[in-house]
């Protein structure tokens, strides 16, 4: 079974007059944080500069408490140990770890989940605020037609070298600065659906992760007839941000 991971960045923000987006209200109101986010992620979507610039941009727009990331796919052959010696035990160990990692949002047939197609993701939830978080969180996917798909996979499943616990909701207790890993799975009718966001909803907080079909960067050479992979659109790897339309646009596949 094909295995992948996440950094999924989650938050919810409604912008007056811009129902489908969350990164600004007009091209005349771009801040230094907006410009820095775009420039940093366009340079290197996997860099810490990109991740930090996204967080700064979100913090300016609203007080960020819960912050979540999906880890982008990392090619083990480009890791330091494999570039040094591709036949070493250290490189082989790194291959096993990275190839078993659950990255981005992956949609495919998953025999362990049951019959049909599923999307699944590992999400790292951080409390970036100043007060403890104590809430139940559920997840849902939205496609380009606005249809909602709730997380409905429950149970413990084996993924490569790891065992993952999936649930339709998670009780999260996080003190400031702490983080927790959660796994969500969604049954879907068609692997070729195009998803535009993954929403995390609690009693007190709601967060939105914009999604972009992965067509560029490491891991973009997957079999698209069998699998669809969606990454965090804010990384600006397979998407760009159009300030005239206040929305993400997919880059052509390369």
C-alpha positions as CSV (number, residue, x, y, z in Angstrom):
1,X,0.0,0.0,0.0
2,X,1.2,3.5,-0.9
3,X,2.1,5.4,2.2
4,X,2.6,9.1,2.7
5,X,2.6,12.0,5.8
6,X,1.6,15.7,6.5
7,X,2.8,19.5,7.7
8,X,-1.2,20.4,7.4
9,X,-1.7,24.0,8.5
10,X,-5.2,24.5,9.9
11,X,-7.2,27.5,10.8
12,X,-10.5,29.1,10.1
13,X,-11.0,32.6,8.9
14,X,-14.0,34.2,7.1
15,X,-13.2,37.2,4.9
16,X,-16.0,39.6,4.1
17,X,-16.8,39.4,0.4
18,X,-14.4,36.5,-0.2
19,X,-16.3,33.3,0.8
20,X,-13.8,30.8,-0.6
21,X,-10.5,32.2,0.7
22,X,-8.6,33.1,3.8
23,X,-5.4,34.9,3.0
24,X,-6.4,38.5,2.5
25,X,-9.3,40.9,1.9
26,X,-8.0,42.9,-1.0
27,X,-4.9,43.4,-3.1
28,X,-4.5,46.9,-1.6
29,X,-4.3,45.5,2.0
30,X,-1.3,43.1,1.6
31,X,0.9,43.3,4.7
32,X,4.6,42.7,5.1
33,X,3.6,39.3,6.5
34,X,1.6,38.5,3.4
35,X,4.5,39.4,1.1
36,X,7.0,37.5,3.3
37,X,4.8,34.4,3.3
38,X,4.5,34.3,-0.5
39,X,8.1,35.0,-1.2
40,X,9.4,32.5,1.4
41,X,7.2,29.7,0.2
42,X,7.8,30.4,-3.4
43,X,11.5,30.1,-2.8
44,X,11.3,26.8,-0.9
45,X,8.0,25.3,0.2
46,X,9.8,22.8,2.6
47,X,11.9,25.4,4.4
48,X,11.4,26.5,8.0
49,X,11.3,30.1,6.6
50,X,8.1,29.2,4.7
51,X,6.5,27.5,7.7
52,X,7.4,30.4,10.0
53,X,6.2,33.0,7.5
54,X,2.8,31.2,7.2
55,X,2.4,31.3,11.0
56,X,3.3,35.0,11.2
57,X,0.8,35.7,8.4
58,X,-2.0,33.8,10.2
59,X,-1.2,35.4,13.6
60,X,-1.6,38.9,12.1
61,X,-5.0,38.0,10.6
62,X,-6.3,36.4,13.8
63,X,-5.2,35.1,17.2
64,X,-3.9,31.7,16.4
65,X,-4.4,29.1,19.1
66,X,-4.6,25.8,17.5
67,X,-2.1,25.4,14.7
68,X,-1.7,22.3,12.6
69,X,0.7,21.0,10.0
70,X,0.8,18.2,7.4
71,X,4.4,17.0,6.7
72,X,5.3,17.2,3.0
73,X,6.7,14.1,1.4
74,X,10.5,13.8,1.7
75,X,12.4,11.8,-0.9
76,X,14.8,9.5,1.1
77,X,17.3,9.5,-1.8
78,X,17.8,13.3,-1.3
79,X,18.5,12.9,2.4
80,X,22.0,13.7,3.7
81,X,22.8,10.1,4.6
82,X,21.7,8.7,1.2
83,X,23.5,11.4,-0.8
84,X,26.7,10.5,1.2
85,X,26.3,6.7,0.6
86,X,23.2,5.3,-1.0
87,X,24.2,1.7,0.0
88,X,24.9,2.4,3.7
89,X,22.8,0.9,6.5
90,X,22.0,4.5,7.6
91,X,20.6,5.3,4.2
92,X,18.5,2.0,4.1
93,X,17.1,2.8,7.6
94,X,16.2,6.3,6.4
95,X,14.5,4.8,3.3
96,X,12.4,2.5,5.5
97,X,11.4,5.4,7.8
98,X,10.6,7.9,5.1
99,X,8.8,5.4,2.8
100,X,6.6,4.4,5.8
101,X,5.8,8.0,6.7
102,X,2.2,9.2,6.2
103,X,2.6,12.5,4.3
104,X,0.1,15.0,2.8
105,X,-3.5,13.9,2.2
106,X,-3.5,10.7,0.2
107,X,-6.6,9.3,-1.6
108,X,-6.5,5.7,-2.8
109,X,-7.9,2.2,-2.2
110,X,-7.0,1.1,1.3
111,X,-7.8,-2.6,1.8
112,X,-7.5,-2.4,5.6
113,X,-10.2,0.4,5.7
114,X,-12.7,-1.6,3.6
115,X,-14.0,-1.7,0.1
116,X,-13.7,1.5,-2.0
117,X,-11.6,4.6,-1.9
118,X,-10.4,6.5,1.1
119,X,-8.4,9.7,1.9
120,X,-6.2,9.7,5.0
121,X,-3.9,12.1,6.8
122,X,-1.7,12.5,9.8
123,X,-2.1,15.9,11.4
124,X,0.2,17.5,14.0
125,X,-1.8,19.8,16.2
126,X,0.0,22.5,18.1
127,X,-1.2,24.9,20.7
128,X,0.5,28.1,19.5
129,X,-1.7,30.2,21.9
130,X,-1.3,31.3,25.5
131,X,-4.1,29.3,27.1
132,X,-4.7,25.6,27.3
133,X,-6.8,23.9,24.6
134,X,-9.5,21.5,25.8
135,X,-11.9,20.4,23.0
136,X,-13.2,17.6,20.9
137,X,-12.2,17.9,17.2
138,X,-13.8,16.4,14.1
139,X,-12.6,16.6,10.5
140,X,-14.3,16.9,7.2
141,X,-13.2,17.3,3.5
142,X,-14.8,19.6,1.0
143,X,-14.6,19.1,-2.7
144,X,-14.7,21.7,-5.5
145,X,-18.5,21.4,-5.7
146,X,-18.8,22.2,-2.0
147,X,-19.8,18.7,-0.9
148,X,-18.8,17.6,2.5
149,X,-17.2,14.3,3.5
150,X,-16.9,13.5,7.2
151,X,-14.1,11.5,8.7
152,X,-15.6,8.1,9.2
153,X,-12.7,5.7,9.6
154,X,-12.3,4.3,13.1
155,X,-9.8,1.8,14.5
156,X,-6.2,0.9,14.7
157,X,-4.4,0.1,11.4
158,X,-0.9,-0.8,10.3
159,X,0.9,1.7,8.0
160,X,4.3,0.5,7.0
161,X,6.4,0.5,10.2
162,X,3.8,2.2,12.3
163,X,0.4,1.6,13.8
164,X,-2.1,4.5,13.5
165,X,-5.2,5.0,15.5
166,X,-8.0,6.6,13.4
167,X,-11.2,8.2,14.9
168,X,-14.0,10.4,13.7
169,X,-13.2,12.7,16.6
170,X,-10.4,13.3,19.1
171,X,-10.3,14.8,22.5
172,X,-7.5,17.3,22.6
173,X,-5.9,18.6,25.8
174,X,-2.9,20.8,25.0
175,X,-1.0,23.3,27.1
176,X,0.6,26.2,25.3
177,X,3.6,25.1,23.2
178,X,2.6,21.4,23.2
179,X,1.5,19.2,20.3
180,X,-0.3,16.0,19.5
181,X,-0.5,13.7,16.5
182,X,-4.0,12.6,15.2
183,X,-5.1,10.5,12.2
184,X,-8.3,11.1,10.2
185,X,-9.6,8.9,7.4
186,X,-12.5,9.6,5.0
187,X,-14.4,7.2,2.8
188,X,-15.1,8.8,-0.7
189,X,-17.1,7.6,-3.7
190,X,-14.4,8.5,-6.3
191,X,-10.6,8.8,-6.1
192,X,-10.7,11.5,-8.8
193,X,-12.6,14.0,-6.7
194,X,-10.8,17.3,-6.3
195,X,-10.7,18.5,-2.7
196,X,-10.3,22.1,-1.8
197,X,-10.1,22.1,2.0
198,X,-9.8,20.0,5.1
199,X,-11.7,21.5,8.0
200,X,-11.1,20.7,11.7
201,X,-14.1,21.7,13.9
202,X,-14.3,21.8,17.7
203,X,-16.9,23.1,20.1
204,X,-14.9,26.3,20.6
205,X,-12.7,26.5,17.5
206,X,-12.8,25.9,13.7
207,X,-9.8,25.6,11.4
208,X,-9.5,25.4,7.6
209,X,-6.7,23.8,5.6
210,X,-6.7,24.8,2.0
211,X,-5.8,21.9,-0.3
212,X,-4.0,21.7,-3.7
213,X,-3.7,18.7,-5.9
214,X,0.0,17.7,-5.7
215,X,1.6,18.1,-9.2
216,X,5.1,19.4,-8.3
217,X,7.9,18.9,-5.8
218,X,9.1,15.7,-4.2
219,X,6.6,12.9,-4.4
220,X,4.7,14.4,-7.4
221,X,5.6,11.5,-9.7
222,X,3.1,9.1,-8.1
223,X,0.7,7.0,-10.3
224,X,-2.2,9.5,-10.7
225,X,-4.4,6.8,-12.2
226,X,-4.5,5.1,-8.8
227,X,-3.7,7.8,-6.3
228,X,-4.5,11.4,-5.7
229,X,-2.4,13.4,-3.3
230,X,-3.3,16.8,-1.9
231,X,-0.9,19.1,-0.1
232,X,-1.3,22.2,2.0
233,X,-2.0,24.9,-0.6
234,X,-0.3,27.6,1.6
235,X,3.0,26.0,0.9
236,X,2.7,27.4,-2.7
237,X,4.3,24.3,-4.2
238,X,1.6,23.0,-6.6
239,X,-0.5,26.1,-6.1
240,X,0.0,29.9,-6.5
241,X,-2.1,32.5,-4.7
242,X,-4.0,34.9,-6.9
243,X,-4.5,38.2,-5.1
244,X,-6.9,39.4,-7.8
245,X,-9.3,36.5,-7.3
246,X,-8.4,36.0,-3.6
247,X,-8.0,32.2,-4.2
248,X,-5.5,29.5,-4.9
249,X,-4.8,28.3,-8.5
250,X,-3.1,25.1,-9.5
251,X,0.2,25.1,-11.3
252,X,0.4,23.0,-14.5
253,X,1.8,19.5,-13.9
254,X,5.4,19.1,-14.7
